[in-house]
Amino acid sequence: MAEAGAARQRLGVYWSAFNPPQHAHLAVVDAAMAQLGLDRLIAVPTGHPYHTESETDPGPEVRLRMAQAAFRGRAGVS
């Protein structure tokens, strides 16, 4: 339960395969932050994307590191 007088934060969650992260992913994050007035957005790479099975998928750990690098430096995004 939130404390009385505590400011509430607007939180967004964005998931994708991020294989690889593209300019479109960055544009979606920027637009969501601005248009929805989000204080924070969490980008979540899909562990095993059922919709994009590929022999060239580097795996969830690599896609996580790619997403972290892509969103590094964007205020409020983790």
Phi, psi and omega in degrees: 000138181287143177290149178299131178084354180286138179287135177270140178257145175268121186244135174240151176233130182232119178241148180195169176289330184050050183236083350271170173299138183235171177302327179297322177298317180295321179295321178297316179298312180299317181294318179297315180300314184286308187286329180263356180063040182285143173272330185210144176225132178252121177266125185240111175291135178295131181299304180225089185293113181291333187273349182224048179298132185211142176290341181263008178296123182285351180103160185297325182293318180291318179295325176298313180296322178296318179295318178301317180292320182295322184264358179302135177090353178272116183302131176084359183252131177222000000 
